[in-house]
Amino acid sequence: MFADLNGITEIKTRNRTGFSNGGWGYDAYPELETLDANKAITIANIDGPAVITCIHFTQHFIPIAIDFAAVPDAERKAIAARGIILEIYFNDMPSPAVRVPLGDFFADGCCGKANHFTSLFVEKAPESYNCFIPMPFQKSARIVLRNETQYNFGNYSFVEFEQLPTWDNNIGYFHATWSRFAFQLCAKTDQHFFHVDGTGHLLGRSWSISTDEPFFRNFDFVMEGNNEIRIDGAEKPTIDYLGTEDSFGFSWGFQKEFAGLYNGMNFIKSTDDTSQTNLLSIYRFHGRNVIRFNKSLDLRIDWTNEWHNNPKFQDDIAKLYENGGGWIDYATTYYWYQKSVGYEHSSLLPLNERCKLVLHSPSVVSHI
């Protein structure tokens, strides 16, 4: 398993298998909490030391609630994907190590529009989500679904885990966090994306990128920025991917959908139609090539070195920026292990903002 901070990739000594049901308060388990409107339910509450090996959730696109049936399909998917929050607490800590909208945790990008796919770590299967990321913990783990919508959802969840006879302090705790933000992209943009302090390693990331800026149709220029990762406070990038598409395992832009075990493009709507929104869902995981850090890890995208040999482009994008255009929207999820439990998650946007396909439309229509 990819949790040992010293690079050992397998916990070899385990004890008995454990199992927990949640969400389906009917049939044999009427005592289980149901995922009703504006309610948080506990899916599993596990004593450690142990390691979570699999988490399964139903998707919630099907209109179980009568009033939800009247909601248009695309809107319903967005509400279900981003209106339910996955939280995981370790060792009775008051704040969660994991706090991500359910769809985004499973790389179901663009507000639940991603196609079915499978990877070694998460998958979107027909009508369900499955997670195979090992999550070891010393004292306790509590898995929570928080329904922040006005709708009651039918839910069945289960958690598989294995008890550990002892705890090894070299094992890291799994964390995941989500953020969504929009900014004006120009030739001078050097944008911060993610930072974590401590000792651990980055397991992966999944992003949704959207824009209805005609100048960025087909994600031209958006893909060009250097994905710079600085480790342990280094001034210069320790890892410098020369383009977002390359950092996610692709080349020459975002050409077509692909679902791999470690990287994928599970939804793309890239068009020259200036009336349409460009949408992209991508994921990248690391196996034995995790990105390790002893003090900190920082990720930025730097566009300032791109396309200097194209004076017309430089002039056009400068004018676009000055006129209030050039907006690009990122929803990002990061997955990592660290030695201690704890991360200060950014505040979640209000539900209506989370569910928008694009946060900021251009204030001018550009046909450059």
Protein Blocks (a to p, Z undefined) as FASTA:
>chain_A
ZZbfnopabdfbdcddddddehiaghjlmmbccddehiacdfbdcddddddfbdcdddfk
bcfblklmmpcfklmmmmmmmmpccdddehhiabdfbdcdfklmnopgghhiaccdddfk
bccdehiacdfbdcddfkbccdddddfbfbdcdddddddddddfbdcfkbccdddddddd
dddddfkbccdfbdcedddddfbdcdddddfbfklgghioklmpccdddeehiabdfbdc
ebjklmnopaeijfbgcddfkbccfbdcddfbfkbccddddddddfklcccdfkbccddd
dfklgokllmklmmmmmmmmmnopaiacdddddddddfbgcddddddddfklmmpmbfbd
cfbdcfZZ
